[in-house]
Amino acid sequence: EPTEGLAGAHLEPVSTAAQRVIDLPSEQVVGRRVQITGLTKTPEFNGQWGKVENFDFSCKRYAVQLLPAEGVPMIVKLRGENLRMPPVLSLCFKQATRKQGAWRPSLQASTV
């Protein structure tokens, strides 16, 4: 059910589930922000965010630039099953009814 947001914005319910990278073609993943999960040999990377730079077909791994809060950014190569993408939200406007009297923005999930 829609709810009122900040400054009267109209918020539509959206899915908050992260999308598994392994379920997507590599061209839909490159350039996107991802979160690292499920690493056992280097668990210190779990929970960190990065940007997918490219897919290395020779080793079947994504090259991910880590975006650490501190220190120097680094590139790591990870399997798709260890990466999750947050849902993409987009702002759109729906025509208001006479009862509402004005245009109101609403957030909706996008499958970009």
Buried (B, 14 or more C-beta within 10 A) or exposed (E): EEEEBEEEEBBBEBEEEBBBBEEBEBEBBBEBEBBBBEBEEEEEBEEBBBBBBBBEEEEEBBBBEBEEEEEEEEEBBBBBEBBBBBBBEEEEEBEEEEEEEEEBBBBBBEEE
